[in-house]
Amino acid sequence: MLKKILLVAFLCLSAAVQAQVKVGEAVPSFDTQLLDGKTLTAQALKGKAVLVVYWATWCPPCQRELPELQALYEKHRDKGFEILALSIDADKFTVEEFWKDHDYRFPVAMIAPAHTQALGKVKATPTLTSSTGRVS
């Protein structure tokens, strides 16, 4: 089981590291199924700057970063700013419990092929898209 988890994590991280998305390029529209069962639609993100963060429950730098992202979200969410946290964890239940335990309020989803198709292979995390839908 551990080998499977490590393989999935490696594949997801590999996809996140080998970027082809370029600054200034338009990001194709995509909808995201959030962990709370709601759908974050491309239409809901239209006209907003979106910070896409790849993270994992087992990642110490991610755990240090998430409270700062929550503060950033609280400060700017009513000003046309959104954060989308994409977990590369293998187990959805673990992510749900982690999110509840820490009371983060910004949208979280499990990474899916649609994200890689829309955002491409990301060179670094986070990825910021402008209110015009282009990589910043």
Backbone torsions as a table, in degrees:
resi	resn	phi	psi	omega
1	MET	NA	-42.7	179.3
2	LEU	-60.8	-38.4	178.9
3	LYS	-62.3	-40.2	179.1
4	LYS	-64.3	-44.1	179.8
5	ILE	-62.2	-45.6	179.3
6	LEU	-63.3	-38.4	178.6
7	LEU	-63.9	-46.2	179.0
8	VAL	-61.6	-44.6	179.2
9	ALA	-61.5	-43.3	179.2
10	PHE	-61.9	-45.1	-179.4
11	LEU	-64.0	-42.0	179.0
12	CYS	-66.1	-44.4	178.9
13	LEU	-65.4	-36.7	177.6
14	SER	-61.4	-42.8	178.7
15	ALA	-64.1	-36.0	-178.6
16	ALA	-74.5	-23.7	-174.8
17	VAL	-91.8	-28.5	-173.9
18	GLN	-91.8	67.7	-168.8
19	ALA	-76.0	147.8	171.2
20	GLN	-127.9	-7.5	178.2
21	VAL	-68.6	131.9	-177.2
22	LYS	-114.2	147.7	176.8
23	VAL	-58.0	134.2	179.1
24	GLY	94.7	-15.8	179.6
25	GLU	-76.5	146.0	176.1
26	ALA	-75.5	140.3	177.0
27	VAL	-93.9	126.1	177.5
28	PRO	-60.4	148.7	179.0
29	SER	-66.7	143.5	174.4
30	PHE	-153.7	149.5	174.3
31	ASP	-101.2	151.4	-177.4
32	THR	-128.1	128.1	174.2
33	GLN	-81.7	113.9	-178.0
34	LEU	-83.0	162.1	-179.1
35	LEU	-63.7	-27.3	179.8
36	ASP	-80.0	4.4	177.8
37	GLY	92.4	-13.6	178.5
38	LYS	-79.5	163.7	176.3
39	THR	-111.4	127.3	173.1
40	LEU	-91.7	109.3	-174.4
41	THR	-88.7	156.5	175.3
42	ALA	-60.2	-36.0	179.8
43	GLN	-62.5	-38.4	179.7
44	ALA	-67.5	-24.7	-179.5
45	LEU	-92.2	-10.2	-177.3
46	LYS	-59.2	129.8	179.2
47	GLY	83.3	4.1	179.6
48	LYS	-111.0	149.4	167.4
49	ALA	-79.9	133.4	-176.6
50	VAL	-124.8	125.6	175.6
51	LEU	-100.0	113.6	179.2
52	VAL	-98.6	122.1	-176.0
53	VAL	-118.6	126.1	173.6
54	TYR	-93.9	133.8	-174.6
55	TRP	-154.6	173.1	176.3
56	ALA	-151.1	151.3	-179.6
57	THR	-65.3	-26.1	-177.5
58	TRP	-92.4	7.9	-175.2
59	CYS	-100.9	106.2	-179.6
60	PRO	-57.0	-42.9	177.2
61	PRO	-61.7	-35.4	178.1
62	CYS	-64.5	-43.2	-179.6
63	GLN	-62.7	-33.5	176.7
64	ARG	-74.6	-31.9	-175.9
65	GLU	-78.1	-34.7	-173.4
66	LEU	-58.3	-42.6	176.8
67	PRO	-61.7	-35.4	177.3
68	GLU	-67.7	-37.8	176.8
69	LEU	-66.1	-38.0	177.4
70	GLN	-61.0	-44.0	178.6
71	ALA	-63.0	-41.9	177.9
72	LEU	-62.6	-43.1	178.9
73	TYR	-61.8	-47.9	-179.8
74	GLU	-60.3	-38.7	-177.1
75	LYS	-71.9	-34.6	-169.8
76	HIS	-119.2	-0.8	-174.1
77	ARG	-63.8	-26.9	178.9
78	ASP	-89.8	8.2	-178.1
79	LYS	-118.1	29.7	178.0
80	GLY	80.0	31.3	-178.7
81	PHE	-126.6	137.2	178.9
82	GLU	-135.9	149.6	172.7
83	ILE	-118.4	137.0	173.1
84	LEU	-123.7	114.3	179.3
85	ALA	-95.5	119.2	179.4
86	LEU	-107.2	113.6	-178.1
87	SER	-83.9	137.5	175.5
88	ILE	-101.0	9.6	176.2
89	ASP	-61.2	153.2	179.1
90	ALA	-83.1	-23.8	-172.9
91	ASP	-114.9	114.4	-178.8
92	LYS	-61.6	-39.5	-179.0
93	PHE	-59.6	-41.9	179.1
94	THR	-60.0	-42.2	179.9
95	VAL	-67.0	-44.6	179.1
96	GLU	-58.4	-45.7	179.9
97	GLU	-65.0	-42.9	178.5
98	PHE	-59.6	-46.5	-177.1
99	TRP	-63.3	-44.0	178.8
100	LYS	-64.6	-43.4	-178.4
101	ASP	-61.5	-30.2	-176.6
102	HIS	-101.7	-6.0	175.7
103	ASP	56.1	39.8	174.8
104	TYR	-73.9	142.7	-174.1
105	ARG	-106.7	-12.6	-179.0
106	PHE	-83.8	157.1	-174.3
107	PRO	-61.8	139.1	177.9
108	VAL	-132.6	141.7	178.9
109	ALA	-144.9	161.1	171.2
110	MET	-81.3	141.6	179.1
111	ILE	-62.5	141.4	-178.1
112	ALA	-137.3	161.2	178.9
113	PRO	-54.6	-32.3	-180.0
114	ALA	-61.2	-33.2	179.5
115	HIS	-67.7	-44.6	179.4
116	THR	-66.2	-37.4	178.6
117	GLN	-65.2	-41.3	-177.3
118	ALA	-78.0	-42.6	-174.3
119	LEU	-94.6	-12.1	-175.7
120	GLY	74.5	-173.7	176.7
121	LYS	-82.6	120.8	-170.6
122	VAL	-87.1	134.3	-178.7
123	LYS	-74.9	-36.7	-177.2
124	ALA	-149.8	161.3	175.3
125	THR	-118.1	137.5	4.7
126	PRO	-85.2	171.1	173.7
127	THR	-113.4	130.5	-179.7
128	LEU	-110.8	128.0	172.1
129	THR	-110.3	141.1	-178.1
130	SER	-78.4	174.3	178.3
131	SER	-65.3	-14.2	176.3
132	THR	-92.5	2.3	176.9
133	GLY	83.6	19.6	179.6
134	ARG	-110.8	149.3	177.9
135	VAL	-66.1	130.1	-178.8
136	SER	-102.1	NA	NA
